[in-house]
Amino acid sequence: MDIRESAVIRTAGFEAFVEHFYLDTVGKVTIGYGRMIPNADAAADLPLKKNGNDAEEDAKRDEWTLIKSKPAGRPASYYKQFTKLTLLESDAKVMLRENLEGSAADLKTRFPDLDDYPNDAQDALLDMMFNLGLTKFSKAKWPKLFAAVEAKDWTTAATESNRPDVQDERNEAIHDLFVSAAGASLRLHLAARIANESFKDQIGQLSSFISTGQGIEKFFPYGITKIKLDVKVGGVEIDFEISGPEQGKPSVLARKGKS
């Protein structure tokens, strides 16, 4: 799946931006939109600033080490008094996109058909994976939601997506994405059905036209003896083949794929 800009903006809206190092609730050094920094060397790679200028790598390592030594469980603002380096919000959003890309890769391990889901369903699931993590977002812990997703029942998925430890606004936004996905799937199904029936009628008319030998030269000029098309309309795939007069009696073969 693609990481859409709307997903980055949505996630940023639900994750507080902190420009300096702080400790999360379990004592991990964190910055930006909840980006965990595992060690001092990782801190040295960050695009941190000091008084508007690029910070030195040693300064980044020292500040990471200092924050790591502080007590955990305090508000993020508590740690500001110990810091001199900052992260621009624009850089934090780049890092957030990287985190979402990692979450999307994890999501693919849970749902191999992820790329076939409506965009809104992908984004809803991405938010849950980003927020919960691979260990907590599993079929064992979310059996009804996973069953609904695998069945592409987005209405039920909306109902089963509620997270008790997440703010109401975030739960409502993800619920609405699943509901939107349900509407998109219904519209696609109806469009594909209409296209399928229309295509069947056109194939029947063309087959009848060719079988009577009318205007064969229009379809097979310059010695062409066979025409083959692979057509995909909505969720319908059709292999379409016309054999010309040099292959025997003109004929049309159409085989429908998945719908």
C-alpha positions in Angstrom: 0.0 0.0 0.0 1.0 3.6 -0.5 1.5 6.0 2.4 -0.9 8.8 1.5 -0.3 12.3 2.7 -3.7 12.2 4.3 -2.6 9.3 6.5 0.5 11.3 7.6 -1.6 14.4 8.4 -4.2 12.3 10.2 -1.6 10.5 12.3 0.2 13.7 13.1 -3.1 15.1 14.4 -3.5 12.3 16.9 0.1 12.1 18.0 1.5 15.0 20.0 4.6 16.6 18.5 7.5 17.1 20.9 10.5 18.9 19.6 13.0 17.6 22.2 14.1 14.3 23.7 11.8 12.9 26.4 11.1 9.6 28.1 7.9 7.7 27.2 5.9 5.9 29.9 8.3 2.9 29.8 11.5 4.9 29.8 12.4 4.9 26.1 14.0 8.1 24.7 11.5 9.6 22.2 11.1 12.6 20.0 8.9 14.1 17.4 5.7 12.2 16.8 6.5 9.4 19.1 9.7 8.3 17.4 11.6 6.0 19.7 15.4 6.5 19.6 17.0 3.2 20.7 20.6 4.4 21.4 23.0 7.3 21.2 24.2 6.4 17.8 20.7 6.6 16.4 20.4 10.0 18.0 23.5 11.1 16.2 21.8 10.4 12.9 18.9 12.7 13.6 18.6 16.2 12.0 18.6 18.0 15.3 19.2 21.7 15.6 21.0 23.9 18.2 20.1 27.6 18.0 18.9 27.1 14.4 22.1 25.4 13.3 22.9 21.7 12.7 23.9 20.1 16.0 27.2 18.2 16.4 26.9 14.4 16.6 28.6 14.4 20.0 26.1 16.8 21.3 23.2 14.6 20.1 24.8 11.6 21.8 25.4 13.4 25.0 21.8 14.8 25.2 20.3 11.3 24.5 22.5 9.9 27.3 21.4 12.7 29.7 17.7 12.2 29.0 18.0 8.4 29.3 19.4 8.9 32.8 16.3 10.8 34.0 13.3 9.2 35.7 10.5 7.9 33.5 6.8 8.6 33.8 6.9 12.4 33.8 5.1 14.6 31.2 7.1 15.2 28.1 7.4 18.9 29.0 9.4 17.9 32.2 12.4 16.9 30.1 12.6 20.2 28.2 14.7 21.8 31.0 17.5 19.3 30.3 17.6 19.8 26.6 19.3 22.2 24.2 18.6 20.4 20.9 15.4 20.5 18.9 13.7 18.8 15.9 11.9 20.7 13.3 8.2 19.6 12.8 8.8 19.2 9.1 11.6 16.7 9.8 9.4 15.0 12.4 6.8 14.4 9.7 9.4 12.9 7.4 10.3 10.5 10.3 6.6 9.9 10.9 6.2 8.8 7.3 9.1 6.4 7.7 7.4 4.9 10.8 4.2 4.5 8.8 6.0 2.7 6.1 7.3 0.3 8.7 3.8 -0.1 10.0 2.5 -0.8 6.5 5.1 -3.6 6.1 3.9 -5.1 9.4 0.3 -4.8 8.3 1.1 -6.7 5.1 2.2 -9.7 7.3 -1.2 -9.6 9.0 -3.3 -9.1 5.8 -1.6 -10.4 2.6 -4.4 -9.0 0.4 -3.9 -5.5 1.9 -3.3 -3.9 -1.5 -6.7 -5.1 -2.8 -8.6 -3.3 0.0 -10.2 0.1 -0.5 -7.8 3.0 0.4 -9.9 4.0 3.4 -9.8 0.5 4.8 -6.0 0.4 4.3 -5.6 3.8 6.1 -7.9 2.6 9.0 -5.8 -0.6 9.5 -2.6 1.4 9.2 -3.6 3.7 12.0 -4.4 0.7 14.2 -1.1 -1.0 13.4 0.9 2.2 14.0 -0.9 2.8 17.3 -1.0 -0.7 18.7 2.2 -2.3 17.2 2.6 -5.7 15.6 2.4 -7.7 18.9 -0.9 -6.2 20.1 -2.5 -5.9 16.7 -3.0 -9.7 16.1 -5.8 -12.0 15.2 -5.6 -13.6 18.6 -6.3 -10.2 20.3 -8.7 -8.8 17.7 -10.5 -11.9 16.3 -13.8 -10.2 15.3 -12.1 -7.4 13.5 -9.7 -9.7 11.7 -12.5 -11.9 10.6 -14.4 -8.9 9.3 -11.4 -7.6 7.4 -10.7 -11.0 5.8 -14.3 -11.1 4.7 -14.0 -7.5 3.5 -17.0 -6.7 5.7 -16.1 -3.1 6.3 -19.3 -2.3 8.2 -18.5 -4.9 10.8 -14.9 -3.9 10.8 -16.0 -0.4 11.8 -17.9 -1.7 14.7 -15.0 -3.9 15.9 -12.3 -1.2 15.5 -12.8 0.6 18.8 -9.7 0.8 21.0 -10.5 1.5 24.7 -7.2 3.3 25.4 -7.5 5.7 22.5 -9.2 9.1 22.4 -12.8 9.2 21.1 -11.9 11.4 18.2 -9.4 8.9 16.9 -11.7 5.9 17.3 -14.5 7.9 15.5 -12.1 8.8 12.6 -11.1 5.2 12.1 -14.7 4.0 12.4 -15.7 6.5 9.7 -12.8 5.3 7.4 -14.2 1.7 7.6 -17.7 3.0 6.9 -16.4 4.9 3.9 -14.6 1.8 2.7 -17.9 -0.1 2.9 -19.6 2.4 0.7 -16.7 2.4 -1.8 -16.8 -1.4 -2.0 -20.6 -1.4 -2.7 -20.2 1.2 -5.4 -17.3 -0.8 -7.0 -19.4 -4.0 -6.9 -22.4 -2.3 -8.6 -20.2 -0.7 -11.2 -18.4 -3.9 -11.9 -21.7 -5.8 -12.2 -23.1 -3.2 -14.6 -19.9 -3.2 -16.7 -19.9 -7.0 -16.7 -23.4 -7.3 -18.0 -22.8 -4.6 -20.6 -19.6 -6.3 -21.8 -21.4 -9.6 -22.1 -24.0 -8.0 -24.4 -21.3 -6.4 -26.5 -19.4 -9.7 -26.8 -22.6 -11.5 -27.8 -23.3 -9.0 -30.5 -19.8 -9.1 -31.9 -19.8 -12.9 -31.9 -23.0 -12.9 -33.9 -21.7 -10.3 -36.3 -18.4 -12.2 -37.0 -20.0 -15.7 -37.1 -22.1 -14.5 -40.1 -18.9 -13.4 -41.9 -20.0 -9.7 -42.1 -17.2 -7.3 -42.8 -14.4 -9.6 -41.6 -11.8 -7.5 -43.4 -12.6 -4.7 -40.9 -11.4 -6.8 -38.0 -8.5 -8.6 -39.7 -6.7 -6.2 -42.1 -3.2 -6.7 -43.5 -3.2 -10.5 -42.9 -3.9 -10.3 -39.1 -5.4 -13.7 -38.1 -6.0 -13.3 -34.3 -6.8 -10.5 -31.9 -6.5 -11.1 -28.1 -7.3 -8.6 -25.4 -7.2 -8.7 -21.6 -9.8 -6.4 -20.2 -10.3 -5.3 -16.6 -13.3 -3.2 -15.6 -13.7 -2.6 -11.9 -13.4 -6.0 -10.3 -14.1 -7.9 -13.5 -11.3 -9.4 -15.6 -12.1 -10.8 -19.1 -9.8 -12.5 -21.6 -11.2 -11.7 -25.1 -10.0 -13.5 -28.2 -11.2 -13.2 -31.8 -9.9 -15.7 -34.4 -9.9 -14.6 -38.1 -10.9 -16.4 -41.3 -7.5 -17.9 -41.8 -7.8 -19.8 -38.5 -11.0 -21.5 -39.8 -14.5 -20.2 -39.0 -14.4 -16.8 -37.4 -15.1 -17.1 -33.6 -15.1 -15.1 -30.4 -13.8 -16.6 -27.1 -14.4 -14.7 -23.9 -13.4 -16.0 -20.4 -14.3 -14.1 -17.3 -11.8 -13.9 -14.5 -12.3 -12.8 -10.9 -15.2 -10.4 -10.1 
